[in-house]
Amino acid sequence: MVVVFVVVFIVSVLGQLVEMERSGLDSEEFLEKLRQSTLKLREMEHNLLAAKKDVANYQEMLEQSQVSCVVVLCGFHGAFVRWW
């Protein structure tokens, strides 16, 4: 059973090597593309983290403004009740 797994793995790796050769990528080109992809991934992760922080800040601002609005409305209601 293990031998079958090893053979399948070797065939898979050989297939990937053949595909790389067909696509014209040598190891240096492949490594450069991998490096560029890694940099893009890190940049996207950084942007995602910044967006999550923005969302949290806006949510906090919204909650604070809702509390302020309730306080103002309660004040108006109290003044209106006293006037009425």
C-alpha positions as CSV (number, residue, x, y, z in Angstrom):
1,M,0.0,0.0,0.0
2,V,2.8,2.4,0.9
3,V,4.6,1.6,-2.3
4,V,1.5,2.5,-4.3
5,F,1.3,5.8,-2.5
6,V,5.0,6.5,-3.2
7,V,4.6,5.6,-6.9
8,V,1.6,7.9,-7.2
9,F,3.5,10.7,-5.5
10,I,6.5,10.3,-7.8
11,V,4.2,10.3,-10.8
12,S,2.5,13.4,-9.6
13,V,5.8,15.2,-9.0
14,L,7.1,14.1,-12.5
15,G,3.8,15.4,-14.0
16,Q,4.3,18.8,-12.3
17,L,7.9,18.9,-13.5
18,V,6.8,18.2,-17.1
19,E,4.1,20.9,-16.8
20,M,6.7,23.4,-15.6
21,E,9.0,22.5,-18.5
22,R,6.1,22.9,-21.0
23,S,5.2,26.2,-19.6
24,G,8.8,27.4,-20.0
25,L,9.4,28.3,-16.4
26,D,12.9,27.6,-15.2
27,S,13.6,27.5,-11.5
28,E,14.7,31.1,-11.3
29,E,11.5,32.3,-13.1
30,F,9.4,30.1,-10.9
31,L,11.1,31.4,-7.7
32,E,10.6,35.0,-8.9
33,K,6.9,34.4,-9.6
34,L,6.6,32.7,-6.2
35,R,8.3,35.7,-4.5
36,Q,6.0,38.1,-6.3
37,S,3.0,36.1,-5.3
38,T,4.2,36.1,-1.7
39,L,4.6,39.8,-1.7
40,K,1.1,40.3,-3.2
41,L,-0.3,38.0,-0.6
42,R,1.3,39.9,2.3
43,E,0.1,43.2,0.8
44,M,-3.5,41.9,0.5
45,E,-3.3,40.6,4.1
46,H,-2.1,44.0,5.2
47,N,-5.0,45.7,3.3
48,L,-7.5,43.3,4.8
49,L,-6.2,44.0,8.3
50,A,-6.5,47.7,7.7
51,A,-10.0,47.3,6.3
52,K,-11.0,45.3,9.4
53,K,-9.6,48.0,11.7
54,D,-11.6,50.7,9.7
55,V,-14.8,48.6,10.1
56,A,-14.3,48.3,13.8
57,N,-13.6,52.1,14.1
58,Y,-16.7,53.0,12.1
59,Q,-18.8,50.5,14.1
60,E,-17.6,52.2,17.3
61,M,-18.3,55.6,15.9
62,L,-21.8,54.5,14.9
63,E,-22.5,53.2,18.4
64,Q,-21.3,56.4,20.0
65,S,-23.4,58.5,17.7
66,Q,-26.5,56.4,18.5
67,V,-25.9,56.9,22.2
68,S,-25.5,60.6,21.7
69,C,-28.7,60.7,19.6
70,V,-30.7,58.9,22.3
71,V,-29.4,61.3,25.0
72,V,-30.4,64.3,22.8
73,L,-33.8,62.8,22.1
74,C,-34.4,62.1,25.8
75,G,-33.5,65.7,26.5
76,F,-35.9,67.0,23.9
77,H,-38.6,64.6,25.2
78,G,-38.1,65.8,28.8
79,A,-38.2,69.5,27.7
80,F,-41.4,68.8,25.6
81,V,-43.1,67.1,28.5
82,R,-42.3,69.9,30.9
83,W,-43.5,72.5,28.3
84,W,-46.7,70.6,27.5
